[in-house]
Each structure stands twice: as C-alpha cells, then as structure tokens.
Amino acid sequence: MRSTVFIFFMVPALRLWAQQPVAELEPTTIRIGEQVSLKYTVAYRMDQGGGNVVWPVIGDTLPQRIEVVRDSGIDTIMPDKENDPYSFIQTRTLTVTSFDSGYWAVEPLRFVVNGDTVESNALVLTVNTVEVDTAQAIRDIKGIYEVPFSLMDWLKENWPWVAGGVAGIAGVVLALVFLLRRKPKTAIAIPEPVVPLHVRVLSGLDDIEGKRLWQQGLHKQYHSEVTDLLRGYIEERFGAPALEKTTDELLQELKLSSMRHEHREQLGNILRLADFVKFAKLTPAPAENEQLMMAARRFVQETTSPEPGATPHTNAPAHAH
C-alpha cells in the first residue's frame, strides 16, 4: 500500500521535468511572401539526473506549405540563476513564410525531454493575397526612364577617385622635378686589394694553429681542418678536384698536373697521416702534430707560383681568409 502511494505522488513530480514546449507565432496573419517569427521554448530542470533535451529535425520546409527562411539555432538560458540554478530554458526561433494564400496549420513538433516525449502546441498561420483595386483600368508597364547626366552628381559619387587621381599625378610630377634637379654624384669605386692565394692559405694555417686543437685532445678535428685547407689550396692552385677525391685518387690525379714529384710525396705523407687519425683513430704524438703544421706550411710555400712583388710568408697573421 505504501509503495502504491509513493509511486502515485512521484509520477506527477517526475512529469514536471518534461513540461510541454511552447510554440509562438508573431504575427499570425501575413500577406503572401511576408515573413513571420515562429519561436519554440522548452523549459526543463537538470537536478536529479535530468537535463536531456532532444529537438526534432527541422528542414527547409514545415508541413502545410510553410517554408523556413532562417534558423537561429538552439539557445540555452538560465531564467533564475541565483534562486534556482537547476532551471533552464532552450529557445529556437525560425523565420518562416508562405507563398500560398489560405489557413495553414503549424503542426505540433515532438521533443524528448528527460526521456519523455512531449509535443508543442499547434498554431494557425493566415496568409492573405494582395488586394487588387478592380475599379481602376489596367495600365501598361512604363518604359525605362533615363536620368540625364549631371556632372555635379557624378562628382559627388566619385570624388574620392578624382581626389586620389589628382594626388597621384601631383606626386609623380613632384618626384620627377626632384629627380631632374638632383645632381648625380659620381661614385668612386675603390678596388679591393687582391690577396695572393698562398697568403690566404698560410693565414688559415695560422688560425688553425691558434685554436690549439690537438693540445685539447681534438686530434681528428685538427688534422681535418689542416688537410681540408690544403685540398682547397690544391683545387685553386692546380685545378684538381681535391675535395672530392680520396688520398690515392688525388695523388694519381696530380700526376697529370704541374706539381713536382717530391711535392706529391710530401703531400701524400701529410694526407695519409691525417687519414690514420680520422679513420683509424690513431692518436699522434705531439711532435707529429707539430710536424704536420710545419710540413703543410712548407708545402704551400714551395708550391706557390712566382708572383710579381710577392714576399715570402713570415708566419704573421693576415687580414683575409
């Protein structure tokens, strides 16, 4: 008996969560082609597990020859946030019209609120035709009336373009006057001094020695920088692709160059020692590192082509590299 009474009182309370959606039509009477606002409002609560609202699918047309022009989408608001934070309202406004005269019913839409299916109220849209005064005679359509050209009216409509064009022309004229009156200044080109090849290479060897690489244990980097500099010197001095060749390929290539035999042997000793350090992970003695730098300098000095006014390298740093 108590269970029956409990269910009797709880069912109406649960139904309060699923209040009937309200449909409003403003105005209810229009002429053909005029637009009217159709607003749907759904109130619900989110306490005790509620708060689920499923709207029906609304397409481009409604039944009874009513067309949807615009859909505002669903908007959710809290009417009394401070006193009742669980009460919510969802609204959706449709702009509708009709192109057929008559009385057209806005049929109820079905919503699912908190699991219950509820329907909105039905409405009636009255669509009237345009009244025609039959007492007057039917007139022909008037022809196209051409408005005479007026310069003042044209300037009022196009004055920004006219002003911009005048300003642009004035700017071009002023620029031309300025350029024509400006005296050209003769630029005196100072030729840059040409640094001989051997001076640049010997200066590069000085820079490598100043880094003190092998003294820091960087033997591989030390030998790589020295041999790379020598290979670049050979390419520029003898025209052989030294940077792209292995040691044996380079020495074979240099047999066809102007390099003397003793200089090829000297270069071979430098490159093979560097290959052992770079690829065989050989750790050279300090004397071998010092001998490498001395041999590189001697090779450059002995293979330098005679140049007028050239002075021998005195191990002084140069400004160009």
C-alpha positions, 0 to 999 in steps of 0.5 A: 500500500505504501509503495502504491502511494509513493509511486502515485505522488512521484509520477506527477513530480517526475512529469514536471521535468518534461513540461510541454514546449511552447510554440509562438507565432508573431504575427499570425496573419501575413500577406503572401511572401511576408515573413513571420517569427515562429519561436519554440521554448522548452523549459526543463530542470537538470537536478536529479539526473535530468537535463536531456533535451532532444529537438526534432529535425527541422528542414527547409520546409514545415508541413502545410506549405510553410517554408523556413527562411532562417534558423537561429539555432538552439539557445540555452538560458538560465531564467533564475540563476541565483534562486534556482540554478537547476532551471533552464530554458532552450529557445529556437526561433525560425523565420518562416513564410508562405507563398500560398494564400489560405489557413495553414496549420503549424503542426505540433513538433515532438521533443524528448525531454528527460526521456519523455516525449512531449509535443508543442502546441499547434498554431494557425498561420493566415496568409492573405493575397494582395488586394487588387483595386478592380475599379481602376483600368489596367495600365501598361508597364512604363518604359525605362526612364533615363536620368540625364547626366549631371556632372555635379552628381557624378562628382559627388559619387566619385570624388574620392577617385578624382581626389586620389587621381589628382594626388597621384599625378601631383606626386609623380610630377613632384618626384620627377622635378626632384629627380631632374634637379638632383645632381648625380654624384659620381661614385668612386669605386675603390678596388679591393686589394687582391690577396695572393692565394698562398697568403690566404692559405698560410693565414688559415694555417695560422688560425688553425694553429691558434685554436690549439686543437690537438693540445685539447685532445681534438686530434681528428678535428685538427688534422681535418681542418689542416688537410681540408685547407690544403685540398682547397689550396690544391683545387685553386692552385692546380685545378684538381678536384681535391675535395672530392677525391680520396688520398690515392685518387688525388695523388694519381690525379696530380700526376697529370698536373704541374706539381713536382714529384717530391711535392706529391710525396710530401703531400701524400705523407701529410694526407695519409697521416691525417687519414690514420687519425680520422679513420683509424683513430690513431692518436699522434704524438705531439711532435707529429702534430707539430710536424704536420703544421710545419710540413703543410706550411712548407708545402704551400710555400714551395708550391706557390707560383712566382708572383710579381712583388710577392714576399715570402710568408713570415708566419704573421697573421693576415687580414683575409681568409 
